[in-house]
Amino acid sequence: MAEGIIKEALQQFVGELDIAEVEKQRLLTMTPQNYIGQTIGLARNIRIQ
C-alpha cells in the first residue's frame, strides 16, 4: 500500500540537496495550497474538440 511522502522524509531530502539554503527554505515552504506552478497557463491552453 502506498504511503505517500511524509514530511520528515521530504525535509531530509531537501536538506541534503546541494543548493543554497534560501532555496531549501523556499522548497520547504511549498504546499499544494500555495504552489500551483504552471497550472493556470496550461489549463488556459486546453483545446476541447
Buried (B, 14 or more C-beta within 10 A) or exposed (E): EEEEEEEEEEEEEBEEEEEEEEEBEEBEEEEEEEEEEEEEEEEEEEEEE
